[in-house]
Amino acid sequence: MTRRGRAAAVGLALVVAGCTAPAPGAPQPSAPAATPAALEGTLVVLAAASLTDVLTDLAAELEHEHPGLQVETAFGASSTLAAQVVAGAPADVLVTASRATMTTATDAVGGEPVVVARNRLELAVPVGNPGGVRSLADLANRDLTVALCAPEVPCGAVGAQVLAAAGVQAAPDTLERDVRGVLTRLRLDEADAGLVYRTDIIAAAGDVEGIELPDDVQVPTDHPAVVIPDAPHAEAAAAFVALLRGPAGRGAFLDAGFELP
């Protein structure tokens, strides 16, 4: 290239640079935001029965955000789920209905749980309250059919604390493995009264009626969540717990009647 040609090329480059470069002092263009990596595979979530409705909806939301991800949820008594984790059952996330049951799992396998929601108990009766239940004292009435959670599961342990605070010696006719078992008894008119979480009464959508307990006997219960160490899908597990703690999760918990930590 001749000297004149090189000069022309340099001039053209300067013109182009002058057209595209920002003026002195102008804000520099920012780099494109990084796109979150797509999550794939099957995420296994074990959770307390009282969380069924909220976590089912949030699992579907995470699947919608990541079409390659499938979230499998299993709900039941927290004590049973914690025992499964300790025994090595394949799972990525555990969400329990009490700190105590979570500790059973984390003492054995590790992990750092975080509380995602809180709940409290209420008296529940069938629609129309055929047994005429008015207070916790009625749970000691042997003429009524009373359904409670078994003492080894969170709703039973919390229920025992509530009854002790009220000075009531309950006379249960059935002890259920989780709170949804108590709720089913009431829905089917197989019990006159029971203790369930406030959120379960809301979820029953008019199939049962709730009676609030006095504040001086209430024992709110925490719902902690943990990513299980060495989870097969650790990244997706962390994303699910982050969803529970984020705006969408907090809104879903509030809508369902939970309290926030």
N, C-alpha and C positions, 0 to 999 in steps of 0.2 A: 504494500500500500504506500502511495506517495505521501510526502509530508502534508500536502494539502488535504488528501483523503483522510489521514489520521486526525487532522485538526477538525474536519467536518464531523467525523464520528464522535470525537470528544464533545464537540458543541452540541450534537444531538443528544448525547447521554446527559449532559447538564440540563438541557431543556426538559427532558423526560423527568429527571430527578426533581427539577423545580416544580413540575406539575403535580407530582405524586407525594412529595415529602411534605409533612405538616410545617406550617410557618413557625418561626422561632417563638418559643413560649407557649405554643398550642399543645393541648393534651395529647400524649402519645396514645396510639390505638392499643387497646388491651388485647391480650392473647385470647383466643377462643376458649370458652369454658370447657373443662374436661367433661366428657360424657361418662356418667357412671357405668361401670362394667355391668354387662347383663349377667344376671344370676341364672344358673341352670341346675338341673337335677331335682331330687326329691328331698325336701326339708321335712323332718319329722319333729312335731311339736307335741309334747305331753303337757296337759294342763288340767287344773281343777275343774270339776263339773260346773261350778258356779260361773265359770268364765266362758262357757260354751258359746253363747250367742255372740259376744263381743269378739272373741278370737276367731270364730268362724268367718265373720265379716272381714276382719283385718287380714286374715290369711288370703281371702279372695282378692283383697285390694293389692296385696304384694304380688300375687300371681298375675293380676292385670298389668302391673308395672313391669313384670318380667315374664313374658310369655313362655320362656323356656323353663320356668320354675314351677314345680308342683309342691304344694304344702299339704302334708298329711297330718291331721290333728287327731289326737286321741284324748278323750276326756274321762275323768273318773275321780276317785278319792285320792287326795294328795298323798296320803300315806302309802297307798298302793303304787302310785306313780314314782314316788321317791325310792321305794324299795326296788322297783324295776330298774331304775337308773343305777342304783348301787350294784345290782346283779349284772349290770353290763348290757342291758337292753339297748338296741341301736336307737339313739335319739340325738337331736341337735339342740333343742331348747326345752327347758322345764319351767313351768309356771305353777306355783302352788298357792294354796289358800291360807298359808300361815308361814311365819318365819321358822317355826320349829320343824315342820316337815321339810322345808328347804334345807335347813341345817343338816338333817339326816343325810341328804344327798351330797351336799358340798363337803361335809366332813370326810366323806368317803372318796369322792372323785375330784374335789376341788371346784374352782369357779368362783366368780365374784357376782353374787346376785344383786339386783337392784329392785326396789319396790316400784311397781307400776300403777298400783291402785289400792284403795282401801274399801272395806265393806263393813256392814253391821247387821245384826240379826233383828228380825221382827217376828211376832206371833203371826201365824198364818192359819186361816180357817177356810172351809169350803164356802162357796157362794151362798149368801143368806145366813151364814153362821148358825147352822141348826143346833149346835151344842150350847149356844148362848155364852160363848167364851168372851171374857172381858179383860183378863189380865193373866200374868204368869202364874198366879196362884191357882188358876183353873187347871194347870197341868198336873196338879196333885190330886185332882178329882178322879177317883177310880170309876166313876160312872161314865166318864168320857173316854173315848179312844184317842190316845196320844201317840204321835209319831215323832221321834227324835233321831238325830244322827248318832251313829255308834261313837262311843267316847274316844276311840283311837283315831278318828278322822277330824280335821279342823273344825267343821261345823259342830261336831259333838263336843270337842274340847272347849270351844268358845261358849257353847250352850251351857256346859256345866259351870263355867265361871259366871255366866249371867244368872243362872238359877241360884248359885251360892250367894251372889251379891244381893239377890232378892229374898233370900231366906226360904226358898221353895224346894221341897223334896218332891221332884216329879215322879209320876208313876207311868212310865212309857209302856205302851203295848207292843211297840215295834221299834227296833233300832236299825236304821238304814245305813247302807255303805257310803252314801254320799247325799248331798243336800237335794239333788234332783229326785232321789228315791222318796224323801219326805214329801216333796212337792207332788209327786205322782199319787201318793196315798190320799192327799187332800183333794186333788183334782177328781179322783175317782170316788170321792165320798167314803173312803175306807178309814178315815180318821177324822176326829172332830177338831183337832188342833195340832200344831207342830211349830217348831222353830226352824226358820229358813232365813237366808239372806234377803235383805231388802230388795236387792236386784232381781232375785228369783220371783218375787211377787210382781215386780214390774214386768218381767219377761213373760209371766203367765197370762198377761193381757186380759184380766177380768175373770180368769178361771178360778182364782182364789181371792180371798180378801186379806188385807194386812192390818195388824194392830201394832202401832209403834210402841216401843218399850221406853220407860223413863230413862232419862240421861244418866241417872245415878247408878244404873245397873248395866249400862252398855259397856261392851268390850270390843271396840273396833278391831278388825283383823286386817293385816297387811297381805298383799299379793305380790310376792317377789318373783322375778324372772331371772334365769341364768342361761348363758351359753355354755353348754357342757364342754369341758376341756377335751381336746382332740375330737370334737364333733366332726362327722364326715363332711358336713357342709358348713364349715365355720363362718365363711363370709356371708352366706344367706342367713345363718342363725343370728349373726350380729345385726344384719339389716332388719330382721323381724323384731328383735328386741328394741332397736332404734325406732321402729315404727310404733311400737307400743308406747314409747316414751315421748314421741313427737306429737305435733299438733293433731294429726289424724287420730292417733291412738288416744290421746287425752280427751279429745272431743267425743270419741266413741264410748269411753268409760263414763264420762259425765252423762251422756245421753241415756246410758243404761242404768243410771242411778248410783254408780260408784262414786267414791270420794277420791281426790287426788292427793298424792303424798306431798 
